[in-house]
């Protein structure tokens, strides 16, 4: 069920984390356990993507003009991920994800409604 939820994230507007959280909650896991499972289910996907992108980056190199910006961006991503963990933990224990779910469904519907069939071919 979690694998299907992750695959659903290929649809525009579907959040992988939201889909796996929902699947875990449907399996009757409590909120903290569902959140942990959702994060852990993402690890192989993120590790694989990082390995693939890192390998490509190592082969092609970073243009010297972009090296500082690349390093700053990678550092900011790492820091914000680490620092947001406690905040996300507090939010997931005390608030509903329903507003986020409604936003994501609306965004996905808008994205699908505004796309043209020939856009996928380009």
Secondary structure, 3 states (H helix, E strand, C coil): CHHHHHHHCCCCCCCHHHHHHHHHHHCCCCHHHHHHHHHHHHHHHHHHHHHHHHHHHHHHCCCHHHHHHHHHHHHHHHHHHHHHHHHHHHHHHHCCCHHHHHHHHHHHHHHHHHCCHHHHHC
